[in-house]
Amino acid sequence: MKSKLMSVAFVASLFLTLSSGFAKTESGKETTLWDRWYTVTISEKVPYAYYNERAAKKDGRIFVKISMWKKEEDFINQEQMGVFAKDDGALTPLFFNFYSTYRSNETKIDGTVTDGTNLSVKVTRGSHERPVIKKSFRKGSIFTSMFPLWIGKKIGQLKINQTYSFQTILEDDIDGQFGSVFGKITAVAPDAYAKKTKTHKLDIRYQDKDVTWWVNDDGSAQKIEMPHRKTVVNFVEKETAENFLK
């Protein structure tokens, strides 16, 4: 019972913390960029997870919130991610919060960026708080969760068969000590699916793995294929997502 109470209390505080990033200034109106639901399937037929991704902006900031439910060893485990960046061309990182449960185990991560390139991260697992982790990264890096928004800002510049580079900061990579990762993105000629859905097809090389994204004009994903994991992510209606693991 104690762990459940802790979970409820922490999730409540997480949402308050994330909301406060916008609540500090009431002068502007929050604009929702998208609010989309996805399913995650493994080996073509095994339902693994579903999640909601919401992006919004207000008062010079962009916010992404991801809520995920995963089926692991007959348990439904949850993850919550909230990420803030400046609403500028570089999506300059500001801060993030991450929370996950695996059975009764809880992980909490709080990361803050100062001077645009210095990251400080606090990790708590259960009741154990780890020493603060500090990292420096290259100017122009983005939070990984901001990648669709970065695509949306760049999509008009992407030319077929030309490759562009990017660098992201992994918000939940405890084992990797929150290092930054280089990636490459190549716009390719539209296939039948891209033509049918009126999306852009992108080949992405990230963490030494090849992934294909089909994205809308704003950068939001319509479909993602990860052959190395035999995993496919599909945009679906909310009701379909919420019934996916039942």
WOTA-V557435 format. One record per residue. N is the residue number from 1. RES is the residue in one small letter. SS is DSSP state (a for helix, b for strand, c for the rest). PSI is psi in radians with two decimals (none if undefined). BURIAL is 1 if it has 9 or more other ideal C-beta (glycine too) atoms within 8 Angstrom, else 0. Layout:
n->(N;N)
res->(RES;RES)
ss->(SS;SS)
psi->(PSI;PSI)
burial->(BURIAL;BURIAL)
This chain:
n->(1;2;3;4;5;6;7;8;9;10;11;12;13;14;15;16;17;18;19;20;21;22;23;24;25;26;27;28;29;30;31;32;33;34;35;36;37;38;39;40;41;42;43;44;45;46;47;48;49;50;51;52;53;54;55;56;57;58;59;60;61;62;63;64;65;66;67;68;69;70;71;72;73;74;75;76;77;78;79;80;81;82;83;84;85;86;87;88;89;90;91;92;93;94;95;96;97;98;99;100;101;102;103;104;105;106;107;108;109;110;111;112;113;114;115;116;117;118;119;120;121;122;123;124;125;126;127;128;129;130;131;132;133;134;135;136;137;138;139;140;141;142;143;144;145;146;147;148;149;150;151;152;153;154;155;156;157;158;159;160;161;162;163;164;165;166;167;168;169;170;171;172;173;174;175;176;177;178;179;180;181;182;183;184;185;186;187;188;189;190;191;192;193;194;195;196;197;198;199;200;201;202;203;204;205;206;207;208;209;210;211;212;213;214;215;216;217;218;219;220;221;222;223;224;225;226;227;228;229;230;231;232;233;234;235;236;237;238;239;240;241;242;243;244;245;246)
res->(m;k;s;k;l;m;s;v;a;f;v;a;s;l;f;l;t;l;s;s;g;f;a;k;t;e;s;g;k;e;t;t;l;w;d;r;w;y;t;v;t;i;s;e;k;v;p;y;a;y;y;n;e;r;a;a;k;k;d;g;r;i;f;v;k;i;s;m;w;k;k;e;e;d;f;i;n;q;e;q;m;g;v;f;a;k;d;d;g;a;l;t;p;l;f;f;n;f;y;s;t;y;r;s;n;e;t;k;i;d;g;t;v;t;d;g;t;n;l;s;v;k;v;t;r;g;s;h;e;r;p;v;i;k;k;s;f;r;k;g;s;i;f;t;s;m;f;p;l;w;i;g;k;k;i;g;q;l;k;i;n;q;t;y;s;f;q;t;i;l;e;d;d;i;d;g;q;f;g;s;v;f;g;k;i;t;a;v;a;p;d;a;y;a;k;k;t;k;t;h;k;l;d;i;r;y;q;d;k;d;v;t;w;w;v;n;d;d;g;s;a;q;k;i;e;m;p;h;r;k;t;v;v;n;f;v;e;k;e;t;a;e;n;f;l;k)
ss->(c;a;a;a;a;a;a;a;a;a;a;a;a;a;a;a;a;a;a;a;a;a;a;c;c;c;c;c;c;c;b;b;b;b;b;b;b;b;b;b;b;b;c;c;c;b;b;b;b;b;b;b;b;b;b;b;b;b;c;c;b;b;b;b;b;b;b;b;b;b;b;b;c;c;b;b;b;b;b;b;b;b;b;b;b;b;c;c;c;c;c;c;b;b;b;b;b;b;b;b;b;b;c;c;b;b;b;b;b;b;b;b;b;b;c;c;c;b;b;b;b;b;b;b;b;c;c;b;b;c;c;c;b;b;b;b;c;c;c;c;c;b;b;a;a;a;a;a;a;a;a;a;a;a;a;a;a;c;c;b;c;c;b;b;b;b;b;b;b;c;c;c;c;c;c;c;c;c;c;b;b;b;b;b;b;b;b;b;c;c;c;a;a;a;a;a;a;c;c;b;b;b;b;b;b;b;c;c;b;b;b;b;b;b;b;c;c;c;c;c;b;b;b;b;b;b;a;a;a;c;b;b;b;b;b;b;c;a;a;a;a;a;c;c;c;c)
psi->(-0.66;-0.76;-0.63;-0.74;-0.70;-0.70;-0.84;-0.78;-0.73;-0.74;-0.72;-0.78;-0.59;-0.84;-0.66;-0.71;-0.80;-0.73;-0.58;-0.41;-0.51;-0.54;-0.36;-0.53;2.11;0.13;-0.59;2.93;2.36;2.31;2.10;2.19;-0.74;2.79;1.65;2.64;2.54;2.65;2.66;2.08;2.39;2.45;0.68;-0.43;-0.08;1.98;2.14;-0.73;2.87;2.72;2.80;2.34;2.09;2.28;2.40;2.89;2.64;2.39;0.79;0.17;2.62;2.45;2.39;2.25;2.22;2.18;2.14;2.49;2.17;2.42;1.96;2.10;0.80;0.23;2.56;1.88;2.60;2.61;2.48;2.29;2.31;2.25;2.34;2.48;2.85;2.53;1.14;3.13;-0.47;-0.09;0.90;2.14;2.49;-1.16;2.89;2.78;2.42;2.44;2.34;2.69;2.42;1.82;-2.04;0.08;2.40;2.49;2.29;2.34;2.29;2.12;2.42;2.39;2.29;2.61;0.33;-0.27;0.04;2.09;2.34;2.20;2.32;2.23;2.29;2.19;2.04;-2.20;0.06;2.07;2.15;2.80;2.55;2.35;2.31;2.34;2.62;2.54;2.91;2.45;2.41;-0.14;2.69;2.77;2.50;-0.69;-0.28;-0.01;-0.78;-0.64;-0.63;-0.74;-0.77;-0.63;-0.44;-0.22;-0.59;-0.32;-0.23;2.09;2.51;2.26;0.10;2.49;2.40;2.59;2.76;2.92;2.29;2.77;2.12;2.01;-0.40;0.30;1.30;-0.82;-0.59;0.12;0.56;0.73;2.91;2.65;2.29;2.59;2.91;2.51;2.36;2.17;2.29;2.88;2.44;2.37;-2.99;-0.69;-0.76;-0.71;-0.71;-0.71;-0.03;0.84;3.00;2.34;2.26;2.29;2.23;2.32;2.01;2.30;0.70;0.42;2.59;2.24;2.56;2.28;2.51;2.09;2.72;3.08;-0.50;-0.05;-0.24;2.49;2.47;-0.62;2.54;2.28;2.25;1.51;-0.63;-0.39;0.01;0.78;2.44;2.33;2.25;2.39;2.31;3.00;2.72;-0.79;-0.70;-0.75;-0.83;-0.35;0.08;-0.65;0.11;none)
burial->(0;0;0;0;0;1;1;0;0;1;1;0;0;1;1;0;1;1;0;0;1;1;0;0;0;0;0;0;0;0;0;0;1;1;0;1;1;1;1;1;1;1;0;0;0;0;1;1;1;1;1;1;1;1;1;1;1;1;0;0;1;1;1;1;1;1;1;1;1;1;1;0;0;0;0;0;1;1;1;1;1;1;1;1;1;1;0;0;0;0;1;1;1;1;1;1;1;1;1;1;1;0;0;0;0;1;1;1;1;1;1;1;1;0;0;0;1;1;1;1;1;1;1;1;1;0;0;0;0;1;0;0;1;0;1;0;1;0;0;0;1;1;1;1;1;1;1;1;1;1;1;1;1;1;1;0;0;1;0;0;0;0;0;1;0;1;1;1;1;1;1;1;1;1;0;0;0;1;0;1;1;0;1;1;1;1;1;1;0;0;0;0;1;1;0;0;1;0;1;1;1;1;1;1;1;1;0;0;0;0;1;1;1;1;1;1;0;0;1;1;1;1;1;1;1;1;0;0;0;0;1;1;1;0;1;1;0;0;0;1;1;0;0;1;1;0)
